[in-house]
């Protein structure tokens, strides 16, 4: 007779127990890196864990599902403001599923039912009305280079979440550019200055006009498990031009500048994620040679 499944709150001392389940999942997501115990402590158990995009954290709850002494499920729940909420007038926090790790076989439904039950109790205690699963900006730096969205080929996750009442909110593409040569940089005829600075594992670029920021780009250097033979990868986390400066070729030039810098640093390719509804960005990347991978990423949402 199978042992019953139980759920309890995890603490930093459980980090080693998480390694196998987490890395099994990370191996199945493009542009991810395996975690070690130090990465688990930093990206999961820290009160203010690092993210690639802005986040405002309020509370965290890490849950493990156990069958006897075996860890058969993991849910990283949080309360806070993701980048979407931070860019709106409403500052109402949301419940977040940062990550859901499941075994390849075993009591998956029983484990997830208990994990969801405890997570929703935690969110209701926190007085949030909306739960967001795999929000774009809440991801671990080791997971898809910091993008938290659910890979579309994680069919079991998608089915379990939709059966639990989560509905599709946003869809993302993943694009890549092999770096084989320098691109021609045609400067826009504008009085702009480029400033760049080293940030953790990457670089930040700013285009300035009389000390006012006109555009920004951020690139991170990553070593990934999949795809193979592409390391190091330059991951383009951000490329933004202020609205009043758009339509003058600034984004095209800045993109070519960061591509050339990545090539000069020995990167094999550049990768990025982009919303399926951002037609302008998709057109820009496609025109510069980026290829759309056979990948779809999803954000799901539920009203509590």
Beta strands, then each sheet from edge to edge (+ up, - down):
strand 1: 5-9
strand 2: 56-67
strand 3: 70-81
strand 4: 94-102
strand 5: 130-133
strand 6: 150-151
strand 7: 167-178
strand 8: 193-199
strand 9: 202-209
strand 10: 212-222
strand 11: 233-241
strand 12: 269-275
strand 13: 291-303
sheet 1: 1+ 2- 3+ 4- 5- 13+ 6-
sheet 2: 1+ 2- 3+ 4- 5- 13+ 7- 12+ 11+ 10- 9+ 8-
end
